[in-house]
Amino acid sequence: NPQAAGALASLETKMLSALKSNVKRRLATDIEALMQAEAIAVQPGPRASVDKDVLQVLRDALLALKQVRVHYSGGSGGPRQRDLIPYGILFGGEAYLIAREAHMEETTAPRMWRIDRISQPLMLDLPGGAPDGFDLQAYSERSFGVYQEDTVDVCLRVFPDFADEASRWVFHPQ
């Protein structure tokens, strides 16, 4: 995936710039060996199709703690321009920007915005960033797919012959 490759290359550059030269030399050999020895199998199903330029503007806004103006072509309001305060990005079957509309109160819960439905992003010179106490990991753990709901206790019953296999599955982080 070219977008993922570009994002990883950018991350590698940032990480390597923070390391001392002797550590860089040692890691370069180890990383190359691991890259040749590992691969990720392609799994069927939907994949996030994200424009790398859109993703870059969203990442820049997150890092700069700024708002973004986007054209969003989904949701109940139909296609229109929206000013968003980005909190983070979640990747899975789809890629989502976690953000709150700028005109909403800070106490309003953020929403998930599909990044493949975002176009014409523009970082605004207006303050943004998640409110104090927002935890993207905790937010993602409350999600089941794209739904944010209170947790529900679920009991899965598995035939004894399949218990070992079922124990390896992660159905939900909690």
C-alpha positions in Angstrom: 0.0 0.0 0.0 1.7 3.2 -1.1 0.1 5.4 1.5 1.2 3.1 4.3 4.7 2.9 2.9 4.9 6.7 2.8 3.6 7.1 6.3 6.1 4.5 7.6 9.0 6.1 5.7 8.1 9.4 7.3 7.9 7.8 10.8 11.3 6.1 10.2 12.9 9.4 9.3 11.6 11.1 12.5 12.6 8.2 14.7 16.1 7.9 13.2 16.7 11.7 13.5 16.2 11.3 17.3 18.8 8.6 17.6 22.6 8.8 18.1 24.7 7.7 15.1 26.1 4.6 16.8 22.6 3.4 17.7 21.4 4.1 14.1 24.2 2.0 12.6 23.4 -0.9 14.9 19.6 -0.7 14.3 19.9 -0.4 10.5 21.3 -4.0 10.3 18.7 -5.4 12.6 15.8 -3.7 10.9 16.9 -4.8 7.5 17.2 -8.4 8.6 13.7 -8.3 10.2 12.2 -6.8 7.2 13.5 -9.6 5.0 12.3 -12.2 7.5 8.7 -11.0 8.1 5.7 -10.4 6.0 2.0 -9.6 6.5 -0.5 -11.8 4.8 -3.2 -10.1 2.8 -6.6 -10.6 4.4 -9.9 -10.4 2.6 -12.3 -7.6 3.4 -12.4 -3.9 3.1 -9.2 -1.9 3.3 -8.8 1.8 4.1 -8.4 3.7 0.9 -6.9 6.9 2.1 -5.4 9.7 0.0 -1.9 10.3 1.4 -2.2 14.1 0.9 -5.5 14.2 2.9 -3.9 12.1 5.6 -0.8 14.4 5.7 -2.9 17.5 6.3 -4.9 15.7 9.1 -1.6 14.5 10.7 -0.1 18.0 10.4 -3.2 19.5 12.1 -3.0 16.9 14.9 0.6 17.7 15.6 0.1 21.5 15.4 -3.1 21.3 17.5 -5.0 23.2 14.8 -8.5 22.9 13.4 -9.2 21.6 9.9 -11.7 22.5 7.3 -12.8 19.6 5.1 -15.3 18.7 2.5 -17.1 15.6 3.9 -19.2 13.5 1.6 -20.9 11.3 4.1 -23.2 11.4 7.1 -26.8 12.4 7.7 -26.1 16.1 6.8 -25.0 15.1 3.3 -21.9 16.4 1.5 -20.8 19.7 2.9 -17.9 21.7 4.3 -17.2 21.1 8.0 -14.7 22.6 10.4 -13.3 19.9 12.7 -11.1 19.7 15.8 -9.1 16.6 15.3 -8.4 14.3 18.3 -6.7 11.4 16.6 -6.8 8.8 13.8 -7.9 5.2 14.1 -7.0 2.6 11.5 -8.8 -0.7 11.0 -11.0 -1.9 8.1 -11.4 1.8 7.4 -9.5 4.8 8.5 -11.3 7.3 10.8 -10.5 10.8 12.0 -11.8 11.2 15.5 -12.9 14.8 15.8 -15.5 17.1 17.1 -17.2 19.8 14.9 -15.8 23.1 15.9 -19.1 24.7 16.5 -20.0 22.1 19.1 -19.3 22.4 22.9 -16.1 20.8 24.1 -18.2 18.5 26.3 -19.7 17.0 23.1 -18.4 13.5 22.3 -16.2 13.3 19.2 -17.4 11.4 16.2 -15.7 9.1 13.7 -15.2 10.6 10.3 -14.3 8.2 7.5 -11.1 9.6 6.0 -11.9 8.2 2.5 -14.9 10.6 2.5 -12.8 13.6 3.3 -11.5 15.9 0.5 -10.0 19.3 0.2 -8.6 19.4 3.8 -7.2 22.7 4.9 -5.4 23.3 8.2 -6.8 26.4 9.8 -4.9 28.9 12.0 -7.4 28.2 14.8 -6.6 26.3 18.0 -7.6 22.7 18.1 -6.5 19.5 19.8 -8.3 17.0 22.0 -9.5 18.3 25.4 -7.5 17.4 28.5 -8.1 13.9 29.6 -9.1 12.5 26.2 -7.5 9.1 25.7 -7.5 7.8 22.1 -6.7 4.3 23.3 -9.6 4.3 25.8 -11.9 5.7 23.1 -11.0 3.0 20.7 -11.6 0.3 23.4 -15.1 1.6 24.0 -15.8 1.2 20.3 -17.2 -1.8 18.6 -16.5 -1.1 15.0 -17.6 2.5 14.6 -20.1 2.4 17.4 -19.5 4.1 20.8 -21.7 2.6 23.4 -21.7 1.6 27.0 -20.0 -1.8 27.6 -22.2 -4.8 27.7 -21.3 -8.1 29.3 -21.4 -10.9 26.8 -21.0 -14.6 27.4 -19.8 -16.6 24.4 -20.5 -20.3 24.6 -18.0 -22.4 22.6 -18.1 -26.1 21.9 -15.4 -27.8 23.9 -13.7 -29.1 20.7 -13.1 -25.4 19.6 -12.2 -23.9 23.0 -8.5 -23.7 22.2 -9.1 -22.0 18.9 -11.6 -19.6 20.4 -9.3 -18.6 23.2 -6.9 -17.1 20.6 -9.5 -14.7 19.2 -9.8 -11.1 20.4 -13.4 -10.2 20.0 -13.1 -6.9 22.0 -10.3 -5.5 24.1 -12.4 -5.7 27.2 
